[in-house]
Amino acid sequence: MGRLEHFSAAAEDLGNVLRYISFATVVPVFVSVYYQEWDMVAPMLTVPLLLFLIGTVFITIPKGDKEPQLSHALCSVACIWIICAAVSAVPFTLGIDMPYLDAVFEAMSGWTDTGISMIDDVDAVPYTILFWRSLMEWLGGLGIVAFTVVMLSRTSLNPSRFYRSEGRSEAFVPSATRQGIEMWKIYLVLTAASILLILLSGIPVWDAVNIALTAISTGGFTVHSAGLAYYDNPILEMLIIPVMIAGALPFKIYYLMYYKRKVSLFRDEESILLFTLLLLGFMIILFDLLFLSRMDIYDSVRYSIFMAVSGITSTGFQTTSPGLWAPVTILVLGVLMFIGGSSGSTAGGIKLSRASIAYSGIVWWLKRSFKSQNVIIPFRIGNKTISKNDAELEISKHMLIIFLYIFVIFISAILIMHFEPMASDSSDVLFDVISATCNNGMVTGIINNELTPLSKIVLILAMWIGRLEIIPVIVFFMSIFKEVDGLRK
């Protein structure tokens, strides 16, 4: 199958997704009208119009009679984020005269739930743009699910294969379409509850809505340049913590709690691991802040608990700059960011389930090395015991993804240190690259709008690759630069 034929096979599905998303992107126009920011109406209207137009063009491309393949879905998944970022950047350029490359960075950071910003003075930005940033993160939190619903309802792909390959969702109902609907219901309820909870801190409604949208999506954008430090409100910080955790928990838990009446929060392996790593990270960071950074006990507890939660959930909210901490403390926070939250959540990182399987796999391999080949040592994933061949395949796949994450981070950091020879500290560069690749958003200060264009492009690609968990991006580039007959599943 040639390149053009391969694209045409995926074009109709891609077009449907773009048109689906275009309707959601109209919402900021109503914000423009409400705040009477009339000069922002036209820039914001370009997004839904362009997405709908591009989607319509794709739909008109003849599909042919080729059977849909897994590679088509993966390529479309990768392509959708590039198109959305490119189109969503337009209001930043037309509305606030932002350089287009910086605007693409901002849009990609929004859609991928990263939360790193290229805007110097966020406080001076119109309400429309502020809400657009928050909405991108909120849509991006479950945007892949919406895409999956359309893709799987229009192709003959096996839903379980697609979910496992995409790596963002864990099936908890038989129908992929039903699962997407249920996840959106859960997401809406969690968002509404988050807004009400954050309002208890006493901050304005506008701020509460935007913080809730970016907290439950584990995004991290805020409406002030100083971030959450602007409020200097410990109550607000404590109220945001359960919201961040809620976004990083597997959504199947909420489904089981409501429909099956099973309170499985502390029986779920990923949830237990999330809280275990959170507690461990909190204790280590607290120790470091007390004895290495010489902070007082109040600030140490306040910063360590919030930043540990923000790191492991991949939200990226900051109440202080990690660049002020000891290098070993930054490393601990970087490890939390790298692992990230649960699969089937809005969080980034390699995911808790993948880290758990990798660890269990290493232990399993070591046990086998001390036993006779005739001795069968079972391997369990959750409550299921799987065969030796299936276990080796499953472990290898997860270890490969972890290796690819490390490879992307390593290469990106080297490139940026070459493009930015004046970068102050290699550990700070590595931390910020981990943050971008794992879609966290915490930064030490290395990433800003003074970076060279090449560094910005590297970070844009890192955010994109990390959001899609690498494999769809590899398939995407293979479909562009090589004939794809070998990709047929």
N, C-alpha and C positions, 0 to 999 in steps of 0.2 A: 504494500500500500504506500503510495507516494505521499509527499508532504501535503500537497494541495488536497488530495483525496482524504487524508487523515484529518485535516482541519475541517473540511466540509462535513465529515461525519459527526463532528462535535459542535458545529456552528449553530444548529437549531437549539440545542440544549443551552449553549452559552447565551444565545440571544434571548431565550425565555428568562434566564436568570437575571440578565441585565435589565430587562423590562420589569421584572418583579421588583428588583431593588429600586428602580427609578421612582416608583410610587412612594416609597418610604422616605426618599430624599427630598420630597416636597415640604416636609414638616418645617424646616428652618425658615421657609418663606413666611409662614404664619407668625413666626417670632419677629421677623422684619416688620411686618404690619403692626403687630402689637406694640413694639417699641418705636414705631414710626421711623424706622431706618430705611427710608425709601430708596436710598442709593445702593442698598444691599439686595433689593428684590431681584434686579436683573442678573447680577453675578450668581445668586443662589439658584435662580431658575435654570441656569446653564447646565447644572448637574443632572436634574431629572430629564431635561430635554435631550442632552447628549447621550445619556445612558439609554433612554428609550429609542432614540434614533439609531444608535449603534446596534442595539439589540434587534431592532426591526430589520436592519441590513443583514445581520447574521442569519435571521430566520429565513430570509428570501434566498439564501444560498442553497442550491439543490443538495439534498442529503445523500442521495444515492441509495443503493440497496445493500450496502455493507452492514453486517451484523455489528451492533455496538460492542466495543471492547472496553476493558478496564482502563487502558491507556487513554481513551477518549475522555473519560470522566476525570482522570488525574490531570490531563492537560488543561481541561476546562477549569478545574479547581485552581490551578496555578495562574491561568490567564485572567480569571475573574478579578483577582486582587490587583494585578497590574493595571487593568483597565479602570477599575474603581479608583485606584490611587491617582492615576493620570487625569481622570475627569474630575475627581473631587478636589484636586489642587486648584482648579480654575477660580473658585470664589476667593481664595487667598490672594491670587495674583490680581484679579480684577477689583476686588473689594478693598484690600489693604496694601496694594502695590508690593506684594511679597515676590521676590525672585522665584521663577517657576520651579527651579530645582529644589529650593527650600520648601516651596508649597507642596511638591510631590513628597518630600521627606515628611512634612507635617501630616499629609493625608495618609501615607503609608503607615506612619506611626499611629494614626487614629484607627484605621481599619484593622490593623494587626494587634490592637490593644496594647501597644508598647508604651505610649505616653511621653516619649521624648519630644521636646518642642524646639523649633527653630525661631520662635517669636521672642524678641527681646522684652518688650513691654506688653505683657498679656493684659494688664489693667486698662490699656488704652485701646484695646481691640473691641469692635462693636459686639453687642449682645448676639447678633446673628451668627457671627463667626465663632464666638465662644460656644454657643449651643451646637453649631455644626460639628465642632471638634468632639463634644460630648456624645452627640448622636452617632457619629462614625464609630466611636468606641463601643457604644451600646449595641449598635447593629453588628459590628464586627465580632462581638462576644459570641453570638449565635448565628452569624451570617452564613457560615459554612453549613449549618444545619438546614437553613432555608434553601440553600443551593442543593443540598443533598436530596431534600424532599422533591424538588423539581426534577433533578437528574434521575433519581431512581424510579420516579413515576413515569418517565418517558423513555427509559431504556430497559434492556433485558438484563442489566447487571444484577449480580447477586448482592443484596444489601449488606450482608455480613462481610463479604470480601471488600466492598467499597469502604465501609466504616473502618475496618482494620487497616486498610491501606492508607486511608486519609488520616487516621490516628486521632481524630478529634471527638469521636462519639462512641459510646458503648451501648450496644443494643440492649434494651430492657423490655421492649414489646416486639412482637413478630413483624409488624408492618413498619417500614421505614417512614412512610408518610405519617402514620399514627404517632410514631416516636417524635418526629419533628413538631407536630402539633402539640403534643404533651409537653415537650421541652419549652416551647414558646409560652404555653400557659404558665408553667412553673416560673419562667423568666419574668413574665409580667407581674405575677404575684410577688416575687422576691423584690422586684424593682419598686413596686408601690409600698411594700413594707419597709424597704430601705429609706425611701423618702420620708415616711412618717417617723422612723426611728431617728434619722439625722436631724429632723426638725426639733427634736427634744433638746438639742444642744443650744438652741436659741439663735442660730444663724438665719439669715434671710431665706425666704422660700426659693428664690432664684439660685442661690448658692447651694442649697440643700438638694434641689432637683439635679443640678449638674454633677455634684459630688456623688449622689446616689447612682446616676447613670454610669459614671466611670468607675465607681467602686464595685458594683455588682458585676460589671463586665471585666473586672480586674484590669482596667485600662490605665488610669493614673493622671489624665489631664485634669487641671484645675482652672478656675476662673481668675486667678491672681498670680502674678509673677513669682511671689514668694511661696506659692503652693499652700499647703496646709499650715505652714508656719505663720502665714499671714494672720490667722485667727488667734494663735496662741491660746488655744482652747482645749485643755486636757479632756474635758467631757466629750467634745466633738471627736477627738482621737479615739477615745474608748468606745464610742458609739459606732465608729467606722469599722473597728476591728471585726465585729461579728458579720458585718456586711461583706468585707473582703473574704472572710472564711467561707461565707455562704456561697460566694461566686466560685470558690476553688474546690468545693466539695462536688462529688459526682452527682449529677442531677437525678440519677436513678434512685437515690436515697429519698428524695422528696416524693417521687412517684410512689415508691413502696410505702412511705409513711401515710400518704393520703388515700391511695386506692387499695392497698393491701393491709393497711393498718399495722404495718410492721415497723417498729422503731428500731432501725438497723444502723443508726449512726455509729455506735461503738461496737458494732459487729462487722462492719465493713473494713476490709484490710487497708484500703487507701485512706479512709478517714482516720483510722488508728495511726497509720504512718504519718499522716499530715500533722496530727496533734503531737505525736512523739517528736518529730523533727522541729516543730514549732517550739515546744518546751525546751528541747536541747539547744536550739539556736538562741533562744531567749537567755538561757543560763550562761552560755559561753559569751555572748555579747555583753551581758550584764557584768560578768567577771572582768572582761577586757576594759569596759568603760570605767569601772571602779578602780582597777589596779594599774591599767596601762595608760588610759587617758586622764585619770585622776578626776573624774567627774563626781559631783555629789550624788548621794543615794537617790534623791528624788528624780533628777534628770536622767540618771543611769537607768532606772526602772522604766521611766516614761519613754525614753528613746529606744531602749532595747526591746521592749515588748511590741511597740508599734512597728519598728523597722523589721523585726523578725517576721511578723505577720505579713507585712508588705512584701518582704522578700520571698517567702515560701509560697505565697498566693499569686506571685507575679503581678501584683497591682502596681507597685512602684511609687506609691505615695511617699513623700519624704517630710519628716518633721525636723530634720537636720541634714547636713551634708556629710555623706560617708567619707569624703575626702579629708575631713578633719580627724578621722579616727586612725588608730594604729593599723599598719598594713595587714597584720594577722586578723584583725576584726573585719576588715574589708574582705579578706579571703573567705572567712566564715559566711558572711552575708552573700558573697558570690556563689558559694556552694548551694545555699538555699535557693538563690535565683535560678541556678542551673537545673536543679531538680524540679522546682515548680509545683503546681497543684495536681489535681486528679484528672484522669482521663474522663471524658464526658462532662467536663466543666468548661468555664470560660477562661481558665488559667493557661499560662504558657509553660515553658521549660520542657525538659524531657519527659515529664509526668511521673508521678509517684508509682504508678503501676509498672512502668518500664524499669524504674530504678529497683523496685522490689523483685521483679522477675530476673533482672541482671544479677542481683545479689544472691537470690535463691539458686540461680543457675551456676554461679561460681561455687557455692557450697556443695551443690549436687555433683558437679564435676570433680571436686576435691574428694568427696566421699567415695565416688566410683574408683578413683585412682588407688585407694587403699583396700579395695575389695576385689574378689575374684570376678572374672568376666561372667561367670555363671550366676552370680548373685544379682538379683533384680532390685535396684534401689528406686522406689517410686518418686516421681516428680509431680508436685501439686501446684496448680494455679487456682487460688481461692479454695473452694471445696472439691474441685475436680482433680482426679489423678489421670494423667495422660501418659501415653506410651513413650518409650525411649526415643523413637524416631521423631514423633511429634514434638517432644520436649526439646530435642536438639535443634529442630527447625525453629521453634518459637524463641528459644534463647538466642540463637544466632541472629534472627531478625531484629530483636530488641537491642542486642549488643552492637549490631551494625548501625542502627539509628543513633545510638549513643556515641559511637565512634565518629559518625558523620557530623554530629553536632560539635564535637570537640575539634574536628578537622576544620569546619567552617569558622569557628571561633579563632582557632590558631592562625589560619590564613588571613582572616579579616584583621586581626590585631597586627600581624606583620605588615600588611599593606598599609594600614593607617599609620603605623610608626614610621614607615618610609615616606608617606605623603605628608606627615606632620612631624618633621625632625625636631621641632621645638617642644614637642609634648613633654611635660614635666616628669612623668613617672610611668614606666612600662606597666606597673601594677594597676595604675589608674586607667590606662588605656585598655588593659585586659578586662577590668571590671566593667567598664562602659560597653565594651564589645559583647561581653556575656549578657549584659542587660538588654542590648538591642536584639541579639540573636534569640534570647529566651523570652523576648517580649515582656520585659519587666518595666523598665522606664527609670529606675534609679540611676543617677549619674554622679560622678565626682566633679564634673565641670569640664572634662575634656571635650565632650560633644557640645558644640554650640554653632551659631551661624557663621563663625569665623573660620570654620574648617574649609579646606580646599574642596573644590567640586568632586574630585576623585574620592576623597574620604566620605563625602555625603552619599555618593553612589554606592560605595561599599556597604555603608550602614543601611541604606534603603534595601539593598539586596539581602543583607543579613536579617533584617526584620521580616522580609517576605519569606525567605527560606525557613526561618525559625517558626513562623506562624503556620506554615504548611507541613512542617516536620519533614522537609528535605526531599522525600521520595517523589512527590508530585512535581517538584521543580526539576529534578533530574530527568524524569520522563518528558517534561515540557521541553527542555533543551535538546534531548535526544530526538524528539519529534521534529525539531527545527533543523538540526545540523546533520541528522542521519536519516536514512530510509528506515521506516518503522515496522517493517514486516516482522522483525524479531520480537516486537512488543506484543504481538497478538496473544491473548489469553484464551 
